[in-house]
């Protein structure tokens, strides 16, 4: 019968001039609201891109693209469609930067309104969709966007009388 050993370890830190070991604990840091919002937009965009990329493994999507149409939608893929699609993706791409750089009041308004708009449009694009990967990706996109709404809605305030 093999002998098994279990070993427990307590993390300790020794001070330079003090040879006594002290237990340490990792410190959790507060993340700025702007960084949180920007990160949510980045994560949403990654999901958005990968759901579309995974679509190219579907024969109906490939056949539609080769025929110059969006599969099942009856929409012709032409310059106007591609310009509109680019415009649709430019807005959340710019939200990554706007979330970091815009003043708090504008930032809050933008994040609430743009997140709600995209959550509605993504949910609308799920109507009639039967592929689980698409529905799952869209669910998480909407969840990230609604998290952005919640964070922006609860933006920390400062009492102006105390300044």
Long-range contacts (C-beta under 8 A, 24 or more apart in sequence): 33-151, 33-152, 33-155, 33-156, 34-99, 34-100, 34-107, 35-100, 36-151, 37-95, 37-99, 37-107, 37-111, 37-148, 37-151, 37-152, 38-95, 38-96, 38-97, 38-99, 38-100, 40-144, 40-145, 40-147, 40-148, 40-151, 41-92, 41-95, 41-96, 41-99, 41-148, 42-96, 43-144, 44-92, 44-118, 44-141, 44-144, 44-145, 44-148, 45-89, 45-92, 45-93, 45-96, 47-137, 47-140, 47-141, 47-144, 48-89, 48-92, 48-137, 48-141, 50-137, 51-133, 51-134, 51-137, 51-138, 51-141, 54-133, 54-137, 55-134, 58-131, 72-128, 88-121, 91-118, 92-118, 104-155, 107-152, 107-155, 108-152, 108-153, 108-155, 111-148, 111-149, 111-151, 111-152, 112-149, 112-152, 112-153, 115-145, 115-146, 115-148, 115-149, 115-152, 116-145, 116-149, 118-145, 119-145, 119-146, 119-149
